[in-house]
Amino acid sequence: MIEKISKKRKAYIVVMKTLMYISAAVTCALVVFLISYVLAKGIPNISWKLVSTKPSYLSGDIGILPDILNTLYIILATLLVVLPLGVGAAVYLTEYAKNKKVVGAIEYAAETLSGIPSIIYGLVGMLFFCQLLNMKTSLLAGAMTLVIMNLPTVMRTAQESLKTVPGSYREGAFGLGAGKWRVIRTVVLPECVDGVVTGCILSVGRILGESAALLFTAGFAHALNGVWEGLTSSGATLTVALYVYAKEQGEFEVAFAIAAILMILTLIINLLADFAGWYFKRRKINEYHYSK
């Protein structure tokens, strides 16, 4: 009887391992195929003229320089708002909040926000920022919409990083006579900067890949503007430009070029996230050995 159970157990383990390896192989194959296909179709169409000029409707030339700048503008505007809000909310929930029910409700709301489809954010952003607050269709309205979308990511990553700071650090600082805010500012936050950086990098990646919400709030314009003028006027980011050139104008070569640029930027962002995690982990290890 025991031998039969042992054989069934071994067969079960072999089957599950086989399914696991097949799943991992299919997933890796799909990722490699997608990246290879996009890069193979897009890189040959990337040129200096394409990335350094603006569209000319008289000559019919296509340039994506305004779209690149609009993407940078909306990234900067979003991060300038979402980082203080997200980190501040995380500090309050972890260090100051005493009511566990309130903390649980806020965390549940954040998790719910992170699961809402992007198109709903776009509709809400259009009604609230563009119409109610009279921002009209602009990069600033799109940035405020992206702030709401990325706030749960920044808040949760910072909160989890704050929880990893040992309580003995706080107790030691309090024992030396430091106040609550001073302890947070000089002891806690420096120890969890890796979580803040990770949340920032993940937010940039989501901003780069977002199009549905920006279609309703940021607009489709390909005009070349300065920072302030660009934020207060309509503008297409790279993802929106990809949609416009592929769906509206049928310029699939340009669309694949933009897709390749976005793919390369996404890979760079993921590498930066991994490098940031490795760097801060090594720094903590070195500081620990130095203190010994």
C-alpha positions in Angstrom: 0.0 0.0 0.0 2.8 2.4 0.9 4.6 1.6 -2.3 1.5 2.3 -4.4 1.1 5.7 -2.7 4.8 6.4 -3.2 4.5 5.6 -6.9 1.4 7.8 -7.3 3.2 10.6 -5.5 6.3 10.3 -7.7 4.1 10.3 -10.9 2.2 13.3 -9.6 5.5 15.2 -9.0 6.8 14.3 -12.5 3.6 15.5 -14.1 3.6 18.7 -12.2 7.2 19.4 -13.0 6.6 18.7 -16.7 3.7 21.1 -16.8 5.7 23.7 -15.0 8.6 23.4 -17.4 6.2 23.6 -20.4 4.5 26.7 -19.0 7.8 28.4 -18.4 9.0 27.5 -21.9 5.9 28.8 -23.6 6.0 32.0 -21.6 9.7 32.6 -22.4 9.0 31.8 -26.1 6.2 34.2 -26.3 8.2 37.0 -24.7 11.2 36.3 -27.0 9.0 36.2 -30.1 7.2 39.4 -29.2 10.4 41.3 -28.5 12.2 39.9 -31.6 9.3 40.6 -33.9 8.8 44.2 -32.8 12.5 45.0 -32.9 13.0 43.3 -36.3 10.1 45.3 -37.8 10.8 48.6 -36.0 14.6 49.1 -35.8 15.1 49.3 -39.6 12.6 52.1 -39.8 14.2 54.2 -37.0 16.2 57.1 -38.4 17.7 60.3 -37.1 15.3 62.3 -39.2 12.3 60.5 -37.7 13.3 61.2 -34.1 14.7 64.7 -34.5 12.0 66.5 -36.6 8.4 67.3 -36.3 5.7 66.3 -38.8 5.3 68.5 -41.9 1.9 68.3 -43.4 3.0 70.3 -46.4 5.8 68.0 -47.5 4.3 64.9 -45.9 7.3 64.1 -43.8 6.8 62.4 -40.5 8.7 63.2 -37.3 8.1 62.1 -33.7 10.2 64.6 -31.9 7.0 66.4 -30.5 5.8 63.0 -29.3 9.1 62.2 -27.5 9.0 65.6 -25.8 5.4 65.2 -24.8 6.2 61.9 -23.3 9.0 63.4 -21.2 6.8 66.3 -20.1 4.0 64.0 -19.0 6.5 61.7 -17.1 8.0 64.7 -15.2 4.6 66.2 -14.4 3.2 62.9 -13.2 6.3 62.1 -11.0 6.4 65.6 -9.5 2.9 65.0 -8.1 2.6 61.3 -7.5 5.9 60.8 -5.6 5.2 63.2 -2.7 1.6 62.0 -2.5 2.5 58.3 -2.6 5.4 58.5 -0.2 3.5 60.8 2.1 0.5 58.5 2.2 2.9 55.5 2.9 4.6 57.3 5.7 1.3 58.3 7.3 -0.2 54.7 7.1 3.0 53.1 8.4 4.2 55.6 11.0 1.3 57.8 12.1 -2.0 56.0 11.6 -3.3 54.3 14.7 -6.8 53.2 13.5 -6.2 49.8 11.9 -9.7 49.9 10.2 -8.8 53.2 8.5 -5.5 51.8 7.3 -7.2 48.6 6.0 -9.8 50.7 4.2 -7.2 52.9 2.5 -5.1 49.8 1.5 -8.2 48.1 0.1 -9.0 51.2 -1.9 -5.5 51.4 -3.3 -5.6 47.8 -4.3 -9.0 48.4 -6.0 -7.7 51.4 -7.8 -4.7 49.4 -9.2 -7.2 46.9 -10.8 -9.5 49.4 -12.6 -9.1 49.4 -16.4 -7.3 52.3 -17.9 -10.2 53.4 -20.1 -12.3 54.1 -17.0 -9.5 56.4 -15.7 -9.6 58.1 -19.1 -13.3 58.7 -18.9 -13.1 60.0 -15.3 -10.1 62.2 -16.2 -12.0 63.7 -19.2 -15.1 64.5 -17.1 -13.2 65.8 -14.0 -10.0 67.4 -15.2 -10.8 68.4 -18.7 -14.4 69.6 -18.2 -15.1 70.2 -14.5 -11.7 71.8 -13.7 -11.5 73.4 -17.2 -8.1 72.0 -18.0 -9.4 71.1 -21.5 -7.6 68.4 -23.5 -4.0 68.9 -22.4 -0.9 67.0 -21.2 -1.6 68.4 -17.7 -5.0 66.7 -17.6 -3.4 63.5 -18.8 -0.7 63.8 -16.1 -3.2 64.3 -13.3 -5.1 61.2 -14.6 -1.8 59.2 -14.6 -1.2 60.4 -11.0 -4.4 58.7 -9.9 -3.4 55.5 -11.8 0.1 55.3 -10.4 -0.6 56.5 -6.9 -1.4 52.9 -5.6 1.9 51.6 -7.1 4.1 54.2 -5.5 2.2 54.1 -2.2 2.3 50.3 -1.8 5.9 49.9 -2.8 7.0 52.7 -0.4 4.7 51.2 2.4 6.2 47.7 2.0 9.7 49.2 2.0 8.9 51.2 5.2 7.8 48.0 6.9 11.1 46.4 6.3 13.0 49.0 8.4 13.8 47.3 11.8 12.0 48.8 14.8 15.3 48.9 16.6 16.4 51.8 14.3 13.4 53.8 15.4 13.9 52.9 19.1 17.6 53.9 19.0 16.8 57.2 17.5 14.0 57.9 20.0 16.4 56.9 22.8 18.8 59.6 21.6 16.0 62.2 21.9 15.0 62.6 18.3 11.4 63.5 17.5 9.0 61.5 15.4 9.5 63.5 12.2 13.2 63.7 12.6 13.4 59.9 13.1 11.4 59.4 9.9 13.4 61.9 7.9 16.9 60.9 9.0 16.6 57.2 9.8 13.5 55.6 8.3 13.3 57.2 4.8 17.0 56.8 4.0 16.7 53.0 4.8 13.7 52.6 2.5 14.9 54.7 -0.5 15.1 51.5 -2.6 11.4 51.0 -2.4 10.7 54.6 -3.4 13.1 54.3 -6.3 11.5 51.0 -7.4 8.0 52.6 -7.3 9.3 55.5 -9.3 10.8 53.3 -12.0 7.6 51.1 -12.2 5.5 54.3 -12.5 7.7 55.5 -15.4 7.2 52.2 -17.1 3.4 52.4 -16.8 3.3 56.0 -18.0 5.3 55.0 -21.1 2.9 52.2 -21.9 -0.3 54.0 -21.2 -2.5 55.1 -24.1 -6.2 54.4 -23.3 -6.4 57.1 -20.5 -4.4 59.6 -22.6 -6.7 59.3 -25.6 -9.4 61.1 -23.7 -7.3 63.6 -21.7 -4.1 64.5 -23.5 -5.2 64.6 -27.1 -3.6 63.8 -30.4 -1.6 67.0 -31.4 1.9 66.6 -32.8 2.9 70.2 -32.1 6.4 71.1 -30.9 6.1 73.2 -27.7 8.1 74.3 -24.6 7.5 72.7 -21.2 4.8 75.0 -19.9 3.1 75.6 -23.2 3.2 71.9 -23.9 1.7 70.9 -20.6 -1.3 73.3 -21.1 -2.0 72.3 -24.7 -3.0 69.1 -26.4 -0.2 66.6 -27.2 0.3 63.0 -28.2 2.7 60.8 -26.3 4.6 58.0 -28.1 1.9 55.4 -27.3 -0.9 57.7 -28.5 1.2 58.5 -31.6 1.6 54.8 -32.3 -2.1 54.4 -32.2 -2.7 57.4 -34.5 -0.1 56.4 -37.1 -1.3 52.7 -37.1 -5.0 53.1 -36.8 -5.9 56.5 -38.3 -3.2 57.0 -40.9 -2.0 53.5 -41.8 1.7 54.3 -41.4 2.7 50.9 -40.0 6.4 51.5 -40.6 6.3 54.5 -38.3 4.1 52.6 -35.8 6.6 49.8 -35.6 9.5 52.3 -35.2 7.7 53.8 -32.3 6.9 50.4 -30.9 10.6 49.5 -31.1 11.6 52.7 -29.3 9.0 52.0 -26.5 10.2 48.4 -26.3 13.8 49.5 -25.9 12.8 52.1 -23.2 10.8 49.4 -21.4 13.8 47.1 -21.3 16.0 49.9 -20.1 13.6 50.7 -17.3 13.4 47.1 -16.2 17.2 46.9 -16.1 17.3 50.1 -14.1 14.8 48.7 -11.6 16.9 45.5 -11.2 20.1 47.6 -10.9 18.6 49.9 -8.3 17.5 46.9 -6.2 20.9 45.3 -6.5 22.7 48.6 -5.7 20.7 49.4 -2.6 20.9 45.8 -1.4 24.7 45.9 -1.7 24.9 49.2 0.0 22.9 47.9 3.0 25.1 44.9 3.2 28.3 47.0 3.1 26.9 49.4 5.8 26.1 46.4 8.0 29.6 44.9 7.7 31.1 48.3 8.2 29.1 48.8 11.4 30.4 45.4 12.6 
